Amino acid sequence: MQKTLAVLIPTKTPDHEIMIDADMAGPLVFCLLLGFCLMLRLKMHFGYIYGFGLIGCVGMYTILNLMSDHDKSIDIFRTISILGYCLLPIVGLAALSTVFSLKGYIGFGLTAFTVLWCTIAATRFVEATLGMRDQRYLVAYPLMLLYSCFALITVF
């Protein structure tokens, strides 16, 4: 629950003790919720969600371990936990897309805001875990690309 609140309030710095926990239940629930919200729009994209999620998590795991110091590293389970929990704003966007169309200027603005929200939250989690404050923009760019893929699945 604390990780979910840390994602919903991205302006405060997450506690280090939250980052140690590699909770896998939250990301699984959020992926299922995203798939369910898309299914309400008659779009069966579970394969895309898990495919992009798996490839994105393995890619970010590799990038983060290559960029971090040798004395600090992150395991794949914490990477999946961070990326999965930060998918929550995209799930909210998907829930909103069941009621409203996101294919206009307002939808584009909401989608861009949601992608930035996910990116900022995940970047802060990685900063708290690995202490990569100086490299936060290098971390944020691939995260933004990953969450943009999920946003495109949600909108179209």
Protein Blocks (a to p, Z undefined) as FASTA:
>chain_A
ZZmmmmmmmmbccdfklmmpccfklmmmmmmmmmmmmmmnopafklmmmmmmmmmmmmmm
mmmmmmmcfkbccdfklmmmmmmmmmmmmmmmmmmmmmpcckbfklmmmmmmmmmmmmmm
mmmmmmmmnopmklmmmmmmmmmmmmmmmmmmmmZZ
